[in-house]
């Protein structure tokens, strides 16, 4: 019997022991290096913040937010006062106050010579018991990500904190999300919540390319509407104000919100001479809403093979980057007004679709495109796990590094399933992913973004671990990261409850503790119905039901993150609850002679069980198609579909 990968992962962790670093702090993504120093420090009620000139307002707002959330009063000043704790923010080599303070503390600057990204130092020391913090980065963005470390230091409180220095950087430059699945686009609330989550865990990229957004594809050259109906909101449509708000939240969270356009075949069509003018017009509309980076998608519209079309694609992409630079990246433009390089998703993003010689021709045709333009691949196949073999092949074809669009944990072809287990269990559960794939400890790429589930709040769980991996590949531990992700998403008090439910919220629940009890009961009942005991099985069903009730309380939480998470999980959670409740009822009717459950009552119970698949509580909206072919339908969640759901059918057969 094949051992369930979820259970195997748990066993391996137990056998190997806890290998997480013995740091006094739990910081994610896992830092590259830390050094414990002597003493402990406490924050005074008033904290002076000394920020150098190179620190932008979003970073200043972030430090103020973090300190105020601890009940601390913040004073921005040029010179610290001796009676207060101080937070110094600055840029390496600037000669400013933070830079000088780092030298006074003899902090090593070696990491700033490494070919890495978002390099920064976070130092917590004590001055007569008062906390003194230095956050020194290679630039203001790096300082911003360093503040995420400070925020997590505060998880231990504000007093008697062990002194420590973190030397940190990312292995991957662009880390985050590509909203590119086929389905209902994320709501404004879900996306903004994701941005805030990304800020805490040092993720910095969000490419918007919602397939079912008509203003991304079908109406790609038209302005977003000013108002939408309730029906349009159900379809995930956005207004101009909603886009404007998302751009502002993204800036606040230092997330590059990349709005992408899908002109389809028009981009390379030889007869469409005004396509770049129309694209630039739409870009201007989005720029006015706050967008400062753009993408162009020509995926899923057919792969060209003739030389004129291939050349047209490269020429237009090159010219579009020139037009962007000419309009917004002039020498006198302020940093806040400039636009970062284009992102491009080509027609042949999975190179195995064509013969090797045609793949080479296609990718070589993109060689003249400026190096700063990011060109994306999904690897050999649509669902490939990032790997150095595919990267090396395409890098050789195009003559420069490619970026990776990773279709994980995307469920647009598995819409009734959710993927909230650890990475390798998710690989096993997802229909098209190679279940034997592993993540390499050193992957040569600078952009890795994931295409998530239709459930944005649930996608935080796998996103957390991808963020952990892209920050520090060498120390990545998929199970430790998964455990940490549950606490990060639902809180310490609920993490263990969610962890106990994941085997049943999954579609493939065979091999779970409940599955073992089901097999034992069925065997005993087949041998001798009169002596078979269902007590252990009923007790386990009760535990699962109780755990469902605990998570359901998130629906009434004062936290928007909690309510968004519950809204995503609700169909799976309530269906699992319903199955356990009716399973217990049938078991009692079948095995307890003193039970007052008669056949009529049981028949009603079974009617309810049949209704499990039709209950509105267990259903959710999906969208299929893109462009002019978008349709809305409703599907039913399928938790515990491999073992528990068939067991209910088996119970019926025994009556």
N, C-alpha and C positions, 0 to 999 in steps of 0.2 A: 504494500500500500504506500503510495507516494505521500510523504509528509507535507502537510500544508506549509507553504513558505512563510506565512505569518507566524505560525507556531515555531517553525525552525529558527526564525530570527530571534524569537524570545529565548529559545534554548541556547543558542550560540552566545547571546549576551550573558546569560547566567553562567555558562561555562568559562567564558573569557574574563568575567569580572568587570567591574566598572573601571574604564580606562580614562575617564575624563581627568583633566588636569586638576591638581589639588590647589587651585586658586581659592582665596577666600570669597571670590565673587563668581557668580554665574553670568557670563557675558556671551551673547550670541550676536552675530556669528563669532565662532571661536577665534580669539585674538591670535596673532602670529607669535607673539612673545610677551611675557610679563615678568617683572622683577619685583619681589616683595622687599620693602625697606622697613627699617625699624620704626616703631611707634604707631600710635593710633590718633585719629583726627576726628574732630567734631565740627559741624558747621554752626556758626553763630546765626542768630535770627536774621541779622542783616548781612547780606553778602555783597561785597563790592565786585563789580565786573569791570575789568580793564581790558578793553578791546582795541587792537591796533587798527590803523586806517584801512588796511586791506580786508577787513572783515565786513561782509555785506549785511544788509538789514535782516535778511531771512535767518542768518546765523545768530544775529543778536536777538531776534524774536524767539528763536529756538532755545537759547540758553535761559532767557527770561521765563519761558514757559516751563522748562524743566525745574528751575529753582522754585518758582511759585507753586508748582504742584506739590512741593514738599513743605509748603507753608512758610517759605522763606521770603524775606523782603529783598528786592533787588535794587541796587544803586549802581548806575553806570558812571564811571569816574575815570579820570586820567591817572590819578595816583591813589593807590590803596591806603586805607586807614589802618593803623596798627591794631585796633581793637576788633576788627572784623575778619571774617574769612574772605578770601579773594579768589576769583576765577580769572585767569589770564588767558586771553584768546589772541593768537597771532600766527604769523606765517614764518616758516623757517628762513633764516638769513635776512630778515627784514630789518634787524637792528632795533625793533620796537620793544615794548615792555615785556611781552611774552617771550620773545626771542632772547632777551637779556636774562630773564628769569630762568630759562632753560639752561643757559650757559652757567649761571650761578649754581644750579643744581647738578652741574656736570652730566647732564643727560646726553646720551650717545646720539649722534646725528647720522649714524651709519645707514639707517633705513632709507634716508632721503637720496642715497646713491643707488638704490636698487631699482631695476626696471619694472616697478610695480605701480599700483594705482591707489589714489586716495590715501597716501602715506601720512601718518600722523602719530603723535605721541600724546598720551594722557597720563599726567603725573599727579598723584595725590600725596601731599606731604603734610607734616604738622609743624606749626609754629606756636610753641607753647600750648599745644593741644588744639589750636584752631586750624581748621582745614584750609589748605592752600592748594589750588588746582591750576595746572598749566595744560592747556590744549594747544599744541603747536602742530600745524599742518603744512603741507606743501602749497596749499592755497586755501581760500575760504571754504570751498566745498569739503575739503579734507577735514577742516576744523569742525564743520557741521556733522560729519560722520563720527568724529571723535566724541561729540556731545552725546551720541547714542550710547557710548560706553559709560559716560558720566551718569546718564539717565538710569542705566541698569545697575551701576554702583549704588544708587539711591534705593534700590530694591531692598537693601539691608538697613535702610534708615538713614539718619543724618548724624548719628553720634557713634563714637568709638569705632570708627571705620579703619581697618588695617591699611597702612600706607602702602602704596603700590604704584608702579609705572608700567603702562602698556605701550609697547612698540608695535604698531599695527599698520596693515595695508591690505589691499585686495589683490587676489590673483587675476581677477577678470575686471576689466574696466567698466563695461556696461552690463548691469545685472538687474533682471526684473521680469516684466510681463509683456507679452504681445496679445492683446485682446483680439484674436483672429479666428476664433472658433465659429462654427455655424450654429446659431442659436440666438436666444434673446440677449441683446447687449446688456451690460451691467447698468444698473440704475445709477443716478447721480450719487445717491447716498452710499451705495456699495463701493463705487470707484473712489470717492473721497476717503472712505474708511480704509480702503486698501493703501492709498497714498500715505496716510498717517502710520499705518502698520509698517510700510516700507521704510519710512524715516527712522523708526525705532531699530530696524534690523539692517540698515545700511544698504538697502536696495535703491537703485537710482534711475531706472529706465522703465517707462510704460508707453508702449507703442499702441496707439488706438487704430485698429483696423477691423472693427466689428463687421462681419460679413453681412449681417442683416440690417445694417444701418444704410438706408437708401441714399443718404447724403455723403456716404463714403463711396458708394458704388453707382447705383442707377442715376442718382442726381448729383454726381460728383462735382459738377461745375456750378451748382446752385447753392445759395445761402441756406443755412439752417433756419427753420421757422422760428418766429417769435413766440408762438403759442402752439400747444399740442392738446389733443383730446385725451380723455381717459383711455380710450382704445389704443391710441398711438403710444401712450405711455406704457401700456401693457406690452406693446411691440418693442419697447426699449428705445423709442425715439428720443432725441435730445433737442432742446431749444438753444438759441444763442446764449441766453442767460445761464443755462445749465453748463454749457461749454465754457463760458467765461468764468464761472465759479470753479469748475474743475481745474482750469488753468491756474487760477490763483492758489488753490490748495496745493497743486503740484509744485508751484514755485516755493510755497511755504515749506514744503517737505523735501525740497531739493530733488524732486523726481522729474526727469526729463520727459514731459508729456509730448509724445511725438504723434501729431495728428497725420494720418495717412489717407491718401486719395487712391481710388481704384478706377482709373480710366479704362482699364481692360485693353482690348485690342486697339482702341483709338491711339494708345501711346506709340505703337509701332506701325500703325496703318500708314501706308505711303501716301494716301490721299488726304489725310487729316492734317492740313498745314497749320491750323490754328490751335492745335492741342496744347502747346506749351503756353500760349497766351491765356487759354481758358484755365489751365492749371494754376498759373501765377495769379490769376484773378481770384480763384478760390483760396489759394494760399494767403492772399492779402486779407480776405474776409476772416480767415482763421487767425492770422497774425493780429488783427484788430481785436480779437477776442482773448488774446494773450498767448497764443501758441508761439513757441520759439524753436521748433524743430519739426521737420516734415518727412513723411515717407511716401513712396510711390509703390503701389502693388499692381502687378500684372499677372498674378497667379491665377490658376484654374480657368484659363480662357483658351487653352491650346498652346502647344509648344511650336514656335516657328523653326524652320530649318533652312530657308533660303537666305542667301547672303545679303540681299538688299534689306530684308526685314531685320536681320540680326544687326546689321550696321546701323539701321535707323534707330533701333533701341538704344545702342551705346551712344550714338551721336546726340539723341534727344536727352538722355540722362546727363551727359556731359554739359550740354547747353543749359539744361534746367539748373544744374548746380551753379553755372556761371551767372544765370539770371538771379538766383537767390543771393549770391555774393554781391552782385552789382547793386541790388536793391537794399540789402540790409547789413552787409558786412563791409561797409566802407571804412576807411582809416579813422574817420572822426566819430564813428558810431560808439555809443557807450556799451559796455558789456551786457547790460540788461536788454538792449535793443537788438543785439546781433542774433543771427539764426545759426544753429549748429548744422553740421553736414547732413545731407540727405541719406535716407535709409531706403533700400531698394529690394523688393522681393520679386525675383524674375519668374518667368514662366517655367523654366526647368529647375525648380528648387530641389527636386529629388532626382538625382542624376541617373538612377537605374532605369528610368522610364524609357530611355533610348539607348541605342548601341553606344559603346565607349567612344568610337570615333565621332559620332554626332554630339555626344556630351562634351567632348573636348572642343569641337568647333563652336558650340554654343557658349561655353564659358570663356574661351579665348576671345570671342567677339566682344566681351565686356572688358578686356584688358585695357583699352584706351581710357576708360572712365577714371576720373581723378581718384587717387588712392584714399582720400578722406571719405568718399562715399561708401557706406556700409552695404555690401551685397550679401543677401541671406541665402542659406541652404537649410534643408532638413536632413542633409546627409544622403546616403545611398537610397533610403526609402523615406516615405512620408513620416513614419513613426520611429526613425532611428534614434538611438540614444547617442548623444555627442561622443565622438571618438576621434583619435588622432589619425587613423587611417583615412577616413573620409576627408578630414580637414587637409591632410597632406596632399591628397589627390587633387582636390579642387584648388588649393593654393597653387599647385603646380600648373593647373590648367589656366588660371586667371592671372597668375604672376604676382599675387598679393593675398593677404589674409582675408578669408571670408568670415561672415558672422553666422551664428546658429540660431535659427527659429526651431525651438524644441517643442514638438507636440506632446507635451506632458504637463499636467495630468488630464489633458483634454478628453472630454467624454461626449463629444458631439456624435460619435458613432456608437456610443454606449450610454445613451441618455438616461436609462433607468438605473444606472449604477453611479456610485460616488467612490472616489479614490482618496481616502483620508487615512490610509495606513502608512507604514514606512515606505520608503522609495522602492525597495526591492519587492515588497509584497504588492505594491501598486503595479510594478512591471509585470508581475505574474497575473494580476487581475485584468489589466487592460488588454483588450482583444488583439491589438495589432503590434504591441511592443514586444520585442524579444525578451522573454522572461529570464533568459540567462545572461543578459547584458549587465555590465558593471560600470561604475564610474571610475575613470582613470584618476590617479593621484596627481597627475601633472598634464593638463590638457592645454595645448598651445593655441589659445584663442583669447580675444579681448572682448567679445560680445556673446552673451548667452542669455536669451530670454525665453520664457516658457509660455506656451499657449494653454491656458488653464481650463478648468471645468466651467460649465455654465453657471455654477454656484460660486460666486466670487468670494463670499465670506468663508465657505468651506475650503476654497483654494488657498487660503492663508497657510493651511497645514503643510501641504507639499511645497508651497512657495518659501516658507521658512527654511526648509532643509536645502532647497536649491540655493537660497541666499547664503546659507552656511557653507555649502560646497564651493560656490564661486568665490567666496571670500578667502577660504583657506582649504584648498584641496587636499593637502598632504595629511592633515589631521582629521579629515571628515570621517565621522562615525555615524552611519545612517540610523542606527537604533537610538543612540544617545540624542541625536538631533531630532528624531521623531518624538521622543519623550518630551524634550524641551519645547517642541512646537505645540504640543497639546496645552501645556501650561501657558505658553505665550498667547494662545488664541482664546482659550476658555477660562483661564485663571487657575491658580494653584488648587483651589477647592474643588473644581470640577474635572481637573485633568485626569485623575485616576478613574473617575466614573466614565468619562468618554473613552479612555483606554480600554476599559472592560467591555464597552459596547461595540467597539470598532469591528471585532470579528463577526458581529451580527448585522451591523449596518452595511457591511460588504455584501455583495451578491454571493460570493463563494464562501459560505460559512462551514463547509465540510472540514472536519479536522478541529473544529472549535470544541471547547469543553462541553457545550450543550450537545453537539453532534455525538460525542462519545456516550453521553447519557441516553440519548435517543437510541443509539445502536444497542446499548445494553438492555434497555427496556424492551425493544422490539424482539430481541433474541429470547429474553425471559418470557415474554407474553406468548410468543410462538410455541415455546415448549410447554408452558402450563399457564393459561390465562388466569386461573384462579389464585395462583400464588405470586404472580408478578406484582412487584411493588413499584408504584410511580412516585413515591415520596421524594426521592432525590431529584427526579426530573421536574416535578412540580415546584420544588424549592428553587431550583436553578431558574426556571421560568419566572418565578416571583422576583428573584434578584434582578433579572434583566428588566422586568416591568418597572420595578422600583427605580432602577437607574434611568430608565426613560423618563420617569416623572421628575427626577432631579434635573435633567437637562432641559426638560420642557419649561422649567421655571425661568429659563433665560428669556422666554418670550415676554415676561413681565418685568424684565430688568430695566433699571434706569439708564443703563449703558446702551448706546446705539449699536456698538459693536456686538453686544450680546444678542440684541433683538434681530439684527441682520443675520447673525449666525443661525439662530433658531429658525428664522424664516426659510433659510436654505435647507436646513436639516429636517424641517417639520414633516414632509411627506414620508421620509424614510423612518423617522423616529416614531411617528404615530402609527405607521403600519406595523412596525416591529412590536410596539406596545399592544396593538390589536391582536396580532398573532399569538403573543405569549399569553394574553388573557384568555382567548378562546381555546388555546391548546390546553391550558390548565383546566378549564371547564370540561373539555372532552375527556381528559385523563381521569378526572374524578368520576364522571358519568360511567366510564368504562371499568374502573377498578375498585371503586368504593361502594360496597354493597349497601352501606348505610346512607349513601348519598340520596338526597331528596330530588335529584335531577332526573326527571322522567324523559321519555322519548319525545314528547311534545316540546319540552324545554330545550332538549338537545337539538331538535329539528330547527328551532328558532336560532339556536347558537350557530348551527351550520349555515343557515341562511345568512347570518351576519358575516361568517367567514368568507362565503362566496362574495359578499359585498365588499370585502377588503380590497379587492382589485378594482372596485367601482366607486369607492368612497372619495368624495371631493377632498377629504383630509389627506389623502394619500396620492394626490395627483398634482401635476405642475405643468406650466406652459412650456412649449418648445417652439422654435421657429426653424424652418428648413429653407434652404435655397439662398440666393443672393440676387442682387440687381433687381430685375422686374419679376422674378420668380420666387417670392417669399411667401410662405404659408404658415399659419399658426395652427397648432394642434395641441392636444393635452395627452400626457402619458402618466403612467402609474409607477411609483417608486418600487424597486425590487430589492429590499433587504433580505438577508438570510434565505435566499431563493434556492440554494443548492441543497439544504438539509431541513431547516425548520418548515418551510412552506410545503415540501412534499410530505413531511411527517403529518401535517394536518390532514392531507388527503388519505394517508395510510390509516389514521385514526378513524376516519369515516367508514372505511372499508371493514372495520372490525365490528361495526354495529349490525 
